[in-house]
Amino acid sequence: MDGSFLVIGVSAGVCAGLMAFIITYIEYMHDYSNRSMPLRFALESAAFAFFVFFALSVLVGFIWERAYVSQ
């Protein structure tokens, strides 16, 4: 793997994490009066979204390399 899927994975992961953070934070702000719990939940969802998108990108890159590039 030449690393391009790592770059794509990081950029997609950052974008997904940022969007998950914003959406989760805004939604939980309606339910809690203090800001610590929505911030914690938003950070957890952002980390999860980043990991999922990064892992999927690396997996697709590995499969792509093994199936199509090596022929």
C-alpha positions as CSV (number, residue, x, y, z in Angstrom):
1,M,0.0,0.0,0.0
2,D,1.5,3.3,-1.0
3,G,0.0,5.4,1.7
4,S,-2.6,7.2,-0.3
5,F,-5.4,5.4,1.5
6,L,-3.9,6.4,4.8
7,V,-4.1,10.0,3.7
8,I,-7.7,9.5,2.5
9,G,-8.5,7.7,5.7
10,V,-7.2,10.5,7.9
11,S,-8.9,13.2,6.0
12,A,-12.2,11.3,5.8
13,G,-11.9,10.3,9.5
14,V,-11.3,13.9,10.5
15,C,-14.3,15.1,8.5
16,A,-16.5,12.4,9.9
17,G,-15.3,13.0,13.4
18,L,-15.9,16.7,13.2
19,M,-19.4,16.2,11.8
20,A,-20.2,13.6,14.5
21,F,-18.9,16.0,17.2
22,I,-21.0,18.9,15.9
23,I,-24.2,16.9,15.5
24,T,-23.9,15.1,18.8
25,Y,-22.9,18.2,20.8
26,I,-25.9,20.2,19.5
27,E,-28.3,17.4,20.1
28,Y,-27.2,16.7,23.6
29,M,-27.1,20.4,24.5
30,H,-30.9,20.3,24.5
31,D,-31.0,17.5,27.1
32,Y,-28.4,18.7,29.7
33,S,-28.0,22.0,31.5
34,N,-24.3,21.8,32.1
35,R,-21.8,21.5,29.2
36,S,-19.5,18.7,30.4
37,M,-21.7,15.7,29.6
38,P,-22.6,16.8,26.0
39,L,-18.9,17.5,25.4
40,R,-17.9,14.1,26.7
41,F,-20.6,12.3,24.5
42,A,-19.6,14.4,21.5
43,L,-15.9,13.5,21.9
44,E,-16.7,9.8,22.2
45,S,-18.8,9.9,19.1
46,A,-16.2,11.8,17.2
47,A,-13.5,9.4,18.2
48,F,-15.7,6.4,17.1
49,A,-16.5,8.0,13.8
50,F,-12.8,8.8,13.1
51,F,-11.8,5.2,13.9
52,V,-14.5,3.7,11.7
53,F,-13.8,5.8,8.7
54,F,-10.0,5.4,9.1
55,A,-10.3,1.6,9.5
56,L,-12.6,1.3,6.5
57,S,-10.3,3.3,4.3
58,V,-7.3,1.2,5.2
59,L,-9.3,-2.0,4.6
60,V,-10.4,-0.8,1.2
61,G,-6.9,0.2,0.3
62,F,-5.6,-3.3,1.4
63,I,-8.3,-5.1,-0.6
64,W,-7.8,-2.8,-3.6
65,E,-4.1,-3.5,-3.7
66,R,-4.5,-7.2,-3.3
67,A,-7.3,-7.6,-5.9
68,Y,-6.6,-5.1,-8.6
69,V,-3.1,-3.6,-8.4
70,S,-1.2,-6.9,-8.1
71,Q,-2.7,-8.3,-11.4
